[in-house]
């Protein structure tokens, strides 16, 4: 998958689907998860068994609805401010590097 902001390519990412462990037990890279349904409870994560700090971006209708920077391992119940359809997990610093903010447009292309 490709993550883009306008015409600018932000990253290549692996699509992990709906039922997945995300970055648990994996080398940290950029991954995209799809929620079962866009609700806050279905968009909530934890970072148990993640190997280092990560940035988390929640996306719905091609807009960023919530951001969390430098989320440390073994944090429980990391929830977005609004429900999301897609969740992007990336290395810590991804949000700062690309100057991402709530409400910005972002595309996830297969």
Backbone atoms as SQL, in Angstrom:
CREATE TABLE atoms (id INTEGER PRIMARY KEY, chain TEXT, resi INTEGER, resn TEXT, atom TEXT, x REAL, y REAL, z REAL);
INSERT INTO atoms VALUES
  (1, 'A', 1, 'UNK', 'N', 0.842, -1.171, 0.000),
  (2, 'A', 1, 'UNK', 'CA', 0.000, 0.000, 0.000),
  (3, 'A', 1, 'UNK', 'C', 0.889, 1.237, 0.000),
  (4, 'A', 2, 'UNK', 'N', 0.351, 2.302, -0.511),
  (5, 'A', 2, 'UNK', 'CA', 1.064, 3.568, -0.547),
  (6, 'A', 2, 'UNK', 'C', 0.262, 4.590, 0.255),
  (7, 'A', 3, 'UNK', 'N', 0.944, 5.333, 1.115),
  (8, 'A', 3, 'UNK', 'CA', 0.308, 6.396, 1.892),
  (9, 'A', 3, 'UNK', 'C', 0.732, 7.707, 1.258),
  (10, 'A', 4, 'UNK', 'N', -0.249, 8.520, 0.847),
  (11, 'A', 4, 'UNK', 'CA', 0.038, 9.780, 0.167),
  (12, 'A', 4, 'UNK', 'C', -0.694, 10.933, 0.836),
  (13, 'A', 5, 'UNK', 'N', -0.093, 12.103, 0.736),
  (14, 'A', 5, 'UNK', 'CA', -0.730, 13.346, 1.164),
  (15, 'A', 5, 'UNK', 'C', -0.693, 14.250, -0.052),
  (16, 'A', 6, 'UNK', 'N', -1.869, 14.434, -0.673),
  (17, 'A', 6, 'UNK', 'CA', -1.909, 15.135, -1.955),
  (18, 'A', 6, 'UNK', 'C', -1.159, 14.302, -2.973),
  (19, 'A', 7, 'UNK', 'N', -0.178, 14.896, -3.643),
  (20, 'A', 7, 'UNK', 'CA', 0.635, 14.160, -4.610),
  (21, 'A', 7, 'UNK', 'C', 1.909, 13.602, -3.991),
  (22, 'A', 8, 'UNK', 'N', 2.184, 13.978, -2.748),
  (23, 'A', 8, 'UNK', 'CA', 3.418, 13.577, -2.072),
  (24, 'A', 8, 'UNK', 'C', 3.271, 12.180, -1.460),
  (25, 'A', 9, 'UNK', 'N', 4.171, 11.285, -1.825),
  (26, 'A', 9, 'UNK', 'CA', 4.190, 9.935, -1.254),
  (27, 'A', 9, 'UNK', 'C', 4.885, 9.998, 0.101),
  (28, 'A', 10, 'UNK', 'N', 4.190, 9.571, 1.140),
  (29, 'A', 10, 'UNK', 'CA', 4.757, 9.576, 2.482),
  (30, 'A', 10, 'UNK', 'C', 5.496, 8.278, 2.790),
  (31, 'A', 11, 'UNK', 'N', 4.925, 7.152, 2.357),
  (32, 'A', 11, 'UNK', 'CA', 5.531, 5.874, 2.716),
  (33, 'A', 11, 'UNK', 'C', 4.906, 4.730, 1.942),
  (34, 'A', 12, 'UNK', 'N', 5.685, 3.664, 1.793),
  (35, 'A', 12, 'UNK', 'CA', 5.135, 2.369, 1.401),
  (36, 'A', 12, 'UNK', 'C', 4.761, 1.681, 2.701),
  (37, 'A', 13, 'UNK', 'N', 3.678, 0.946, 2.693),
  (38, 'A', 13, 'UNK', 'CA', 3.236, 0.289, 3.924),
  (39, 'A', 13, 'UNK', 'C', 2.705, -1.093, 3.608),
  (40, 'A', 14, 'UNK', 'N', 2.776, -1.968, 4.594),
  (41, 'A', 14, 'UNK', 'CA', 2.174, -3.282, 4.479),
  (42, 'A', 14, 'UNK', 'C', 0.737, -3.185, 4.970),
  (43, 'A', 15, 'UNK', 'N', -0.188, -3.784, 4.230),
  (44, 'A', 15, 'UNK', 'CA', -1.583, -3.842, 4.658),
  (45, 'A', 15, 'UNK', 'C', -1.764, -5.142, 5.422),
  (46, 'A', 16, 'UNK', 'N', -2.177, -5.052, 6.664),
  (47, 'A', 16, 'UNK', 'CA', -2.308, -6.233, 7.504),
  (48, 'A', 16, 'UNK', 'C', -3.742, -6.713, 7.658),
  (49, 'A', 17, 'UNK', 'N', -4.716, -5.995, 7.126),
  (50, 'A', 17, 'UNK', 'CA', -6.096, -6.446, 7.166),
  (51, 'A', 17, 'UNK', 'C', -6.825, -6.116, 8.449),
  (52, 'A', 18, 'UNK', 'N', -7.929, -6.851, 8.675),
  (53, 'A', 18, 'UNK', 'CA', -8.812, -6.562, 9.808),
  (54, 'A', 18, 'UNK', 'C', -8.438, -7.333, 11.075),
  (55, 'A', 19, 'UNK', 'N', -8.029, -8.559, 10.955),
  (56, 'A', 19, 'UNK', 'CA', -7.706, -9.377, 12.120),
  (57, 'A', 19, 'UNK', 'C', -6.194, -9.567, 12.152),
  (58, 'A', 20, 'UNK', 'N', -5.515, -8.789, 12.977),
  (59, 'A', 20, 'UNK', 'CA', -4.064, -8.809, 12.953),
  (60, 'A', 20, 'UNK', 'C', -3.471, -8.430, 14.295),
  (61, 'A', 21, 'UNK', 'N', -2.202, -8.715, 14.444),
  (62, 'A', 21, 'UNK', 'CA', -1.463, -8.320, 15.637),
  (63, 'A', 21, 'UNK', 'C', -0.758, -6.991, 15.461),
  (64, 'A', 22, 'UNK', 'N', -0.867, -6.376, 14.289),
  (65, 'A', 22, 'UNK', 'CA', -0.208, -5.092, 14.050),
  (66, 'A', 22, 'UNK', 'C', 1.295, -5.236, 14.166),
  (67, 'A', 23, 'UNK', 'N', 1.937, -4.366, 14.923),
  (68, 'A', 23, 'UNK', 'CA', 3.390, -4.403, 15.070),
  (69, 'A', 23, 'UNK', 'C', 3.867, -5.277, 16.225),
  (70, 'A', 24, 'UNK', 'N', 2.948, -5.980, 16.884),
  (71, 'A', 24, 'UNK', 'CA', 3.374, -6.863, 17.966),
  (72, 'A', 24, 'UNK', 'C', 4.282, -7.952, 17.410),
  (73, 'A', 25, 'UNK', 'N', 5.424, -8.146, 18.048),
  (74, 'A', 25, 'UNK', 'CA', 6.404, -9.172, 17.688),
  (75, 'A', 25, 'UNK', 'C', 7.033, -8.949, 16.306),
  (76, 'A', 26, 'UNK', 'N', 6.908, -7.756, 15.723),
  (77, 'A', 26, 'UNK', 'CA', 7.467, -7.464, 14.402),
  (78, 'A', 26, 'UNK', 'C', 8.513, -6.365, 14.497),
  (79, 'A', 27, 'UNK', 'N', 9.356, -6.331, 13.480),
  (80, 'A', 27, 'UNK', 'CA', 10.275, -5.209, 13.317),
  (81, 'A', 27, 'UNK', 'C', 9.423, -3.984, 12.998),
  (82, 'A', 28, 'UNK', 'N', 9.766, -2.843, 13.574),
  (83, 'A', 28, 'UNK', 'CA', 8.949, -1.647, 13.361),
  (84, 'A', 28, 'UNK', 'C', 9.122, -1.147, 11.938),
  (85, 'A', 29, 'UNK', 'N', 8.005, -1.023, 11.252),
  (86, 'A', 29, 'UNK', 'CA', 7.916, -0.484, 9.908),
  (87, 'A', 29, 'UNK', 'C', 6.554, 0.199, 9.814),
  (88, 'A', 30, 'UNK', 'N', 6.187, 0.669, 8.662),
  (89, 'A', 30, 'UNK', 'CA', 4.880, 1.297, 8.501),
  (90, 'A', 30, 'UNK', 'C', 3.873, 0.237, 8.079),
  (91, 'A', 31, 'UNK', 'N', 2.778, 0.140, 8.844),
  (92, 'A', 31, 'UNK', 'CA', 1.723, -0.814, 8.528),
  (93, 'A', 31, 'UNK', 'C', 0.372, -0.109, 8.579),
  (94, 'A', 32, 'UNK', 'N', -0.595, -0.656, 7.833),
  (95, 'A', 32, 'UNK', 'CA', -1.961, -0.132, 7.815),
  (96, 'A', 32, 'UNK', 'C', -2.887, -1.241, 8.294),
  (97, 'A', 33, 'UNK', 'N', -3.736, -0.912, 9.253),
  (98, 'A', 33, 'UNK', 'CA', -4.740, -1.837, 9.768),
  (99, 'A', 33, 'UNK', 'C', -6.116, -1.308, 9.390),
  (100, 'A', 34, 'UNK', 'N', -7.057, -2.206, 9.147),
  (101, 'A', 34, 'UNK', 'CA', -8.437, -1.804, 8.878),
  (102, 'A', 34, 'UNK', 'C', -9.295, -2.231, 10.055),
  (103, 'A', 35, 'UNK', 'N', -10.127, -1.326, 10.567),
  (104, 'A', 35, 'UNK', 'CA', -10.986, -1.665, 11.705),
  (105, 'A', 35, 'UNK', 'C', -12.199, -2.455, 11.222),
  (106, 'A', 36, 'UNK', 'N', -12.804, -3.218, 12.129),
  (107, 'A', 36, 'UNK', 'CA', -13.990, -3.988, 11.771),
  (108, 'A', 36, 'UNK', 'C', -15.148, -3.073, 11.401),
  (109, 'A', 37, 'UNK', 'N', -15.317, -2.022, 12.171),
  (110, 'A', 37, 'UNK', 'CA', -16.305, -0.987, 11.875),
  (111, 'A', 37, 'UNK', 'C', -15.779, 0.304, 12.495),
  (112, 'A', 38, 'UNK', 'N', -16.106, 1.439, 11.888),
  (113, 'A', 38, 'UNK', 'CA', -15.560, 2.710, 12.394),
  (114, 'A', 38, 'UNK', 'C', -16.215, 3.177, 13.690),
  (115, 'A', 39, 'UNK', 'N', -15.790, 2.581, 14.799),
  (116, 'A', 39, 'UNK', 'CA', -16.228, 3.022, 16.124),
  (117, 'A', 39, 'UNK', 'C', -14.976, 3.257, 16.969),
  (118, 'A', 40, 'UNK', 'N', -15.113, 4.014, 18.042),
  (119, 'A', 40, 'UNK', 'CA', -13.949, 4.282, 18.898),
  (120, 'A', 40, 'UNK', 'C', -13.452, 2.987, 19.541),
  (121, 'A', 41, 'UNK', 'N', -14.346, 2.126, 19.995),
  (122, 'A', 41, 'UNK', 'CA', -13.897, 0.882, 20.632),
  (123, 'A', 41, 'UNK', 'C', -13.163, -0.026, 19.649),
  (124, 'A', 42, 'UNK', 'N', -13.588, -0.075, 18.388),
  (125, 'A', 42, 'UNK', 'CA', -12.898, -0.883, 17.387),
  (126, 'A', 42, 'UNK', 'C', -11.609, -0.234, 16.906),
  (127, 'A', 43, 'UNK', 'N', -11.409, 1.048, 17.185),
  (128, 'A', 43, 'UNK', 'CA', -10.209, 1.766, 16.761),
  (129, 'A', 43, 'UNK', 'C', -9.178, 1.881, 17.883),
  (130, 'A', 44, 'UNK', 'N', -9.490, 1.339, 19.056),
  (131, 'A', 44, 'UNK', 'CA', -8.594, 1.424, 20.207),
  (132, 'A', 44, 'UNK', 'C', -7.497, 0.371, 20.116),
  (133, 'A', 45, 'UNK', 'N', -6.271, 0.760, 20.469),
  (134, 'A', 45, 'UNK', 'CA', -5.109, -0.127, 20.374),
  (135, 'A', 45, 'UNK', 'C', -4.397, -0.255, 21.708),
  (136, 'A', 46, 'UNK', 'N', -3.419, -1.157, 21.747),
  (137, 'A', 46, 'UNK', 'CA', -2.450, -1.221, 22.829),
  (138, 'A', 46, 'UNK', 'C', -1.089, -1.483, 22.184),
  (139, 'A', 47, 'UNK', 'N', -0.021, -1.256, 22.930),
  (140, 'A', 47, 'UNK', 'CA', 1.317, -1.470, 22.373),
  (141, 'A', 47, 'UNK', 'C', 2.078, -2.555, 23.131),
  (142, 'A', 48, 'UNK', 'N', 1.364, -3.539, 23.653),
  (143, 'A', 48, 'UNK', 'CA', 2.028, -4.663, 24.303),
  (144, 'A', 48, 'UNK', 'C', 2.850, -5.413, 23.257),
  (145, 'A', 49, 'UNK', 'N', 4.066, -5.737, 23.596),
  (146, 'A', 49, 'UNK', 'CA', 4.970, -6.510, 22.746),
  (147, 'A', 49, 'UNK', 'C', 5.418, -5.789, 21.479),
  (148, 'A', 50, 'UNK', 'N', 5.228, -4.479, 21.411),
  (149, 'A', 50, 'UNK', 'CA', 5.800, -3.673, 20.326),
  (150, 'A', 50, 'UNK', 'C', 7.228, -3.342, 20.753),
  (151, 'A', 51, 'UNK', 'N', 8.159, -3.382, 19.827),
  (152, 'A', 51, 'UNK', 'CA', 9.584, -3.318, 20.167),
  (153, 'A', 51, 'UNK', 'C', 10.150, -1.931, 20.415),
  (154, 'A', 52, 'UNK', 'N', 9.388, -0.892, 20.203),
  (155, 'A', 52, 'UNK', 'CA', 9.891, 0.454, 20.450),
  (156, 'A', 52, 'UNK', 'C', 8.764, 1.462, 20.314),
  (157, 'A', 53, 'UNK', 'N', 9.051, 2.752, 20.515),
  (158, 'A', 53, 'UNK', 'CA', 8.001, 3.763, 20.399),
  (159, 'A', 53, 'UNK', 'C', 7.502, 3.876, 18.954),
  (160, 'A', 54, 'UNK', 'N', 6.204, 4.133, 18.812),
  (161, 'A', 54, 'UNK', 'CA', 5.596, 4.265, 17.481),
  (162, 'A', 54, 'UNK', 'C', 4.699, 5.492, 17.427),
  (163, 'A', 55, 'UNK', 'N', 4.425, 5.945, 16.212),
  (164, 'A', 55, 'UNK', 'CA', 3.416, 6.972, 15.947),
  (165, 'A', 55, 'UNK', 'C', 2.176, 6.267, 15.414),
  (166, 'A', 56, 'UNK', 'N', 1.005, 6.718, 15.840),
  (167, 'A', 56, 'UNK', 'CA', -0.252, 6.120, 15.397),
  (168, 'A', 56, 'UNK', 'C', -1.122, 7.201, 14.781),
  (169, 'A', 57, 'UNK', 'N', -1.668, 6.905, 13.603),
  (170, 'A', 57, 'UNK', 'CA', -2.509, 7.852, 12.861),
  (171, 'A', 57, 'UNK', 'C', -3.824, 7.147, 12.545),
  (172, 'A', 58, 'UNK', 'N', -4.934, 7.757, 12.925),
  (173, 'A', 58, 'UNK', 'CA', -6.253, 7.220, 12.617),
  (174, 'A', 58, 'UNK', 'C', -6.844, 8.009, 11.454),
  (175, 'A', 59, 'UNK', 'N', -7.414, 7.287, 10.474),
  (176, 'A', 59, 'UNK', 'CA', -7.924, 7.906, 9.245),
  (177, 'A', 59, 'UNK', 'C', -9.351, 7.430, 8.987),
  (178, 'A', 60, 'UNK', 'N', -10.209, 8.389, 8.623),
  (179, 'A', 60, 'UNK', 'CA', -11.576, 8.068, 8.196),
  (180, 'A', 60, 'UNK', 'C', -11.944, 9.020, 7.067),
  (181, 'A', 61, 'UNK', 'N', -12.528, 8.473, 6.016),
  (182, 'A', 61, 'UNK', 'CA', -12.950, 9.269, 4.858),
  (183, 'A', 61, 'UNK', 'C', -11.813, 10.143, 4.328),
  (184, 'A', 62, 'UNK', 'N', -10.615, 9.557, 4.230),
  (185, 'A', 62, 'UNK', 'CA', -9.420, 10.219, 3.693),
  (186, 'A', 62, 'UNK', 'C', -8.988, 11.456, 4.488),
  (187, 'A', 63, 'UNK', 'N', -9.375, 11.511, 5.769),
  (188, 'A', 63, 'UNK', 'CA', -8.951, 12.607, 6.646),
  (189, 'A', 63, 'UNK', 'C', -8.371, 12.024, 7.931),
  (190, 'A', 64, 'UNK', 'N', -7.347, 12.685, 8.443),
  (191, 'A', 64, 'UNK', 'CA', -6.768, 12.276, 9.714),
  (192, 'A', 64, 'UNK', 'C', -7.713, 12.718, 10.823),
  (193, 'A', 65, 'UNK', 'N', -8.169, 11.758, 11.641),
  (194, 'A', 65, 'UNK', 'CA', -9.103, 12.094, 12.723),
  (195, 'A', 65, 'UNK', 'C', -8.422, 12.132, 14.081),
  (196, 'A', 66, 'UNK', 'N', -7.239, 11.511, 14.197),
  (197, 'A', 66, 'UNK', 'CA', -6.528, 11.535, 15.471),
  (198, 'A', 66, 'UNK', 'C', -5.076, 11.115, 15.265),
  (199, 'A', 67, 'UNK', 'N', -4.193, 11.638, 16.115),
  (200, 'A', 67, 'UNK', 'CA', -2.764, 11.338, 16.058),
  (201, 'A', 67, 'UNK', 'C', -2.235, 11.091, 17.468),
  (202, 'A', 68, 'UNK', 'N', -1.326, 10.152, 17.600),
  (203, 'A', 68, 'UNK', 'CA', -0.591, 9.953, 18.850),
  (204, 'A', 68, 'UNK', 'C', 0.876, 9.786, 18.491),
  (205, 'A', 69, 'UNK', 'N', 1.730, 10.607, 19.102),
  (206, 'A', 69, 'UNK', 'CA', 3.171, 10.559, 18.831),
  (207, 'A', 69, 'UNK', 'C', 3.904, 9.807, 19.924),
  (208, 'A', 70, 'UNK', 'N', 4.966, 9.136, 19.533),
  (209, 'A', 70, 'UNK', 'CA', 5.893, 8.475, 20.464),
  (210, 'A', 70, 'UNK', 'C', 5.180, 7.644, 21.532),
  (211, 'A', 71, 'UNK', 'N', 4.310, 6.753, 21.092),
  (212, 'A', 71, 'UNK', 'CA', 3.611, 5.877, 22.031),
  (213, 'A', 71, 'UNK', 'C', 4.579, 4.766, 22.436),
  (214, 'A', 72, 'UNK', 'N', 4.831, 4.655, 23.715),
  (215, 'A', 72, 'UNK', 'CA', 5.800, 3.695, 24.241),
  (216, 'A', 72, 'UNK', 'C', 5.217, 2.286, 24.306),
  (217, 'A', 73, 'UNK', 'N', 6.087, 1.265, 24.303),
  (218, 'A', 73, 'UNK', 'CA', 5.604, -0.108, 24.449),
  (219, 'A', 73, 'UNK', 'C', 4.858, -0.308, 25.777),
  (220, 'A', 74, 'UNK', 'N', 3.968, -1.261, 25.781),
  (221, 'A', 74, 'UNK', 'CA', 3.172, -1.676, 26.936),
  (222, 'A', 74, 'UNK', 'C', 2.250, -0.582, 27.474),
  (223, 'A', 75, 'UNK', 'N', 1.707, 0.216, 26.571),
  (224, 'A', 75, 'UNK', 'CA', 0.645, 1.166, 26.923),
  (225, 'A', 75, 'UNK', 'C', -0.690, 0.511, 26.560),
  (226, 'A', 76, 'UNK', 'N', -1.669, 0.664, 27.421),
  (227, 'A', 76, 'UNK', 'CA', -2.972, 0.056, 27.210),
  (228, 'A', 76, 'UNK', 'C', -4.003, 1.112, 26.844),
  (229, 'A', 77, 'UNK', 'N', -4.971, 0.717, 26.056),
  (230, 'A', 77, 'UNK', 'CA', -6.129, 1.532, 25.694),
  (231, 'A', 77, 'UNK', 'C', -5.737, 2.893, 25.109),
  (232, 'A', 78, 'UNK', 'N', -5.144, 2.848, 23.928),
  (233, 'A', 78, 'UNK', 'CA', -4.798, 4.057, 23.174),
  (234, 'A', 78, 'UNK', 'C', -5.962, 4.300, 22.217),
  (235, 'A', 79, 'UNK', 'N', -6.760, 5.296, 22.517),
  (236, 'A', 79, 'UNK', 'CA', -7.992, 5.535, 21.762),
  (237, 'A', 79, 'UNK', 'C', -7.899, 6.810, 20.944),
  (238, 'A', 80, 'UNK', 'N', -8.530, 6.822, 19.766),
  (239, 'A', 80, 'UNK', 'CA', -8.580, 8.045, 18.972),
  (240, 'A', 80, 'UNK', 'C', -9.628, 9.001, 19.524),
  (241, 'A', 81, 'UNK', 'N', -9.580, 10.251, 19.059),
  (242, 'A', 81, 'UNK', 'CA', -10.584, 11.242, 19.458),
  (243, 'A', 81, 'UNK', 'C', -11.897, 11.009, 18.726),
  (244, 'A', 82, 'UNK', 'N', -11.813, 10.429, 17.522),
  (245, 'A', 82, 'UNK', 'CA', -12.988, 10.132, 16.701),
  (246, 'A', 82, 'UNK', 'C', -12.842, 8.726, 16.136),
  (247, 'A', 83, 'UNK', 'N', -13.953, 8.083, 15.763),
  (248, 'A', 83, 'UNK', 'CA', -13.877, 6.759, 15.158),
  (249, 'A', 83, 'UNK', 'C', -13.067, 6.798, 13.860),
  (250, 'A', 84, 'UNK', 'N', -12.438, 5.676, 13.516),
  (251, 'A', 84, 'UNK', 'CA', -11.611, 5.623, 12.313),
  (252, 'A', 84, 'UNK', 'C', -11.836, 4.320, 11.559),
  (253, 'A', 85, 'UNK', 'N', -11.603, 4.357, 10.273),
  (254, 'A', 85, 'UNK', 'CA', -11.689, 3.156, 9.421),
  (255, 'A', 85, 'UNK', 'C', -10.316, 2.500, 9.283),
  (256, 'A', 86, 'UNK', 'N', -9.254, 3.317, 9.188),
  (257, 'A', 86, 'UNK', 'CA', -7.893, 2.804, 9.025),
  (258, 'A', 86, 'UNK', 'C', -6.994, 3.335, 10.131),
  (259, 'A', 87, 'UNK', 'N', -6.017, 2.520, 10.508),
  (260, 'A', 87, 'UNK', 'CA', -5.030, 2.905, 11.508),
  (261, 'A', 87, 'UNK', 'C', -3.653, 2.692, 10.884),
  (262, 'A', 88, 'UNK', 'N', -2.822, 3.720, 10.940),
  (263, 'A', 88, 'UNK', 'CA', -1.455, 3.621, 10.446),
  (264, 'A', 88, 'UNK', 'C', -0.529, 3.594, 11.648),
  (265, 'A', 89, 'UNK', 'N', 0.291, 2.566, 11.727),
  (266, 'A', 89, 'UNK', 'CA', 1.317, 2.461, 12.770),
  (267, 'A', 89, 'UNK', 'C', 2.666, 2.621, 12.083),
  (268, 'A', 90, 'UNK', 'N', 3.494, 3.535, 12.584),
  (269, 'A', 90, 'UNK', 'CA', 4.787, 3.813, 11.958),
  (270, 'A', 90, 'UNK', 'C', 5.844, 4.082, 13.022),
  (271, 'A', 91, 'UNK', 'N', 7.101, 4.109, 12.585),
  (272, 'A', 91, 'UNK', 'CA', 8.198, 4.436, 13.494),
  (273, 'A', 91, 'UNK', 'C', 7.956, 5.795, 14.129),
  (274, 'A', 92, 'UNK', 'N', 8.399, 5.936, 15.347),
  (275, 'A', 92, 'UNK', 'CA', 8.306, 7.215, 16.030),
  (276, 'A', 92, 'UNK', 'C', 9.034, 8.272, 15.216),
  (277, 'A', 93, 'UNK', 'N', 8.415, 9.422, 15.029),
  (278, 'A', 93, 'UNK', 'CA', 8.980, 10.501, 14.235),
  (279, 'A', 93, 'UNK', 'C', 8.306, 10.668, 12.887),
  (280, 'A', 94, 'UNK', 'N', 7.461, 9.716, 12.486),
  (281, 'A', 94, 'UNK', 'CA', 6.763, 9.770, 11.197),
  (282, 'A', 94, 'UNK', 'C', 5.849, 10.991, 11.115),
  (283, 'A', 95, 'UNK', 'N', 5.103, 11.260, 12.175),
  (284, 'A', 95, 'UNK', 'CA', 4.169, 12.398, 12.190),
  (285, 'A', 95, 'UNK', 'C', 4.935, 13.713, 12.086),
  (286, 'A', 96, 'UNK', 'N', 6.000, 13.850, 12.858),
  (287, 'A', 96, 'UNK', 'CA', 6.797, 15.080, 12.838),
  (288, 'A', 96, 'UNK', 'C', 7.490, 15.269, 11.494),
  (289, 'A', 97, 'UNK', 'N', 8.051, 14.199, 10.939),
  (290, 'A', 97, 'UNK', 'CA', 8.772, 14.266, 9.661),
  (291, 'A', 97, 'UNK', 'C', 7.870, 14.780, 8.540),
  (292, 'A', 98, 'UNK', 'N', 6.627, 14.320, 8.511),
  (293, 'A', 98, 'UNK', 'CA', 5.700, 14.690, 7.432),
  (294, 'A', 98, 'UNK', 'C', 4.755, 15.826, 7.829),
  (295, 'A', 99, 'UNK', 'N', 4.948, 16.384, 9.015),
  (296, 'A', 99, 'UNK', 'CA', 4.165, 17.523, 9.517),
  (297, 'A', 99, 'UNK', 'C', 2.662, 17.258, 9.435),
  (298, 'A', 100, 'UNK', 'N', 2.242, 16.097, 9.920),
  (299, 'A', 100, 'UNK', 'CA', 0.835, 15.714, 9.869),
  (300, 'A', 100, 'UNK', 'C', 0.058, 16.343, 11.015),
  (301, 'A', 101, 'UNK', 'N', -1.201, 16.708, 10.720),
  (302, 'A', 101, 'UNK', 'CA', -2.089, 17.319, 11.713),
  (303, 'A', 101, 'UNK', 'C', -3.488, 16.767, 11.536),
  (304, 'A', 102, 'UNK', 'N', -4.300, 16.868, 12.599),
  (305, 'A', 102, 'UNK', 'CA', -5.698, 16.462, 12.509),
  (306, 'A', 102, 'UNK', 'C', -6.409, 17.244, 11.415),
  (307, 'A', 103, 'UNK', 'N', -7.272, 16.558, 10.673),
  (308, 'A', 103, 'UNK', 'CA', -8.063, 17.202, 9.633),
  (309, 'A', 103, 'UNK', 'C', -7.404, 17.220, 8.266),
  (310, 'A', 104, 'UNK', 'N', -6.118, 16.903, 8.184),
  (311, 'A', 104, 'UNK', 'CA', -5.452, 16.891, 6.882),
  (312, 'A', 104, 'UNK', 'C', -5.927, 15.697, 6.055),
  (313, 'A', 105, 'UNK', 'N', -5.912, 15.878, 4.739),
  (314, 'A', 105, 'UNK', 'CA', -6.264, 14.793, 3.836),
  (315, 'A', 105, 'UNK', 'C', -5.081, 13.847, 3.713),
  (316, 'A', 106, 'UNK', 'N', -5.386, 12.550, 3.661),
  (317, 'A', 106, 'UNK', 'CA', -4.367, 11.537, 3.482),
  (318, 'A', 106, 'UNK', 'C', -5.010, 10.371, 2.736),
  (319, 'A', 107, 'UNK', 'N', -4.297, 9.815, 1.781),
  (320, 'A', 107, 'UNK', 'CA', -4.821, 8.714, 0.973),
  (321, 'A', 107, 'UNK', 'C', -4.071, 7.436, 1.263),
  (322, 'A', 108, 'UNK', 'N', -4.798, 6.338, 1.293),
  (323, 'A', 108, 'UNK', 'CA', -4.204, 5.014, 1.446),
  (324, 'A', 108, 'UNK', 'C', -4.579, 4.247, 0.190),
  (325, 'A', 109, 'UNK', 'N', -3.598, 4.002, -0.660),
  (326, 'A', 109, 'UNK', 'CA', -3.835, 3.366, -1.962),
  (327, 'A', 109, 'UNK', 'C', -3.259, 1.966, -1.984),
  (328, 'A', 110, 'UNK', 'N', -4.008, 1.042, -2.588),
  (329, 'A', 110, 'UNK', 'CA', -3.487, -0.324, -2.684),
  (330, 'A', 110, 'UNK', 'C', -2.695, -0.537, -3.946);
